[in-house]
């Protein structure tokens, strides 16, 4: 039975509290920064979908290629009866996993988790039409800070796709992995998608496309702040920049002030000055080497049981288990 599209989809009551706290903290910091989760309002989510279709943006195509080839094996190895997807977005690539799991079991459960209520509603409505027998338990939440899942049939597969793991800072990744490990029951697995280190020119192009879609996506966060916090950002007074940091091996998305200016956020009683050329960081996207990923997982009591890449070695999918989980493959 499919869950109605508007059930269980009320945005968290703490939305505004968290937004106010993040913006106050981030715009008062030096250098200025905002968590990337605020890029994904309704328009931001739509723009990101357009980004995934751009010729420069390889991660989505590469991950889909791996899933197309390996979804059946993932279903066989895990025997999962529940798919929990963290940062589910449009749930597009998810269909490859759902199809494989449904072929193995007559009845499965899908629990999409995303911070964007609008994206969730659209995804659940589309899946309800295409998977009439699928049980869905959607949850609007920020899974990087706290997540309580309802009782769901096991074994469970927690999918964290799209390279979103790389948007977390190293300390945040460590907290996320330890927290996720604590939620795993015997037989549960994590399916983790990570972008791999590669030529910096290719990386920069993926985050600063010729058509300017990524720039529009990045600048849209200012429009969101104007709407939600009664701010007076002028998006035309900022420009999108993508920078490769070779030391941390990550791409930074930034907004650069075109001139000296002061922005007022009435709801926060905050006046924020920007120097000409000053940056506001809106996202990092870490790129991984297999050895480094294994080290981070090991520090959280996890290990890779299976590892797959696309034919060009641009992107990786890791199937992950607890170190103390001796449950044999199904």
Order of alpha helices (4+ residues) and beta strands (2+ residues): alpha-beta-alpha-alpha-beta-alpha-beta-alpha-beta-beta-beta-alpha-beta-alpha-alpha-beta-beta-beta-beta-beta-alpha-beta-beta
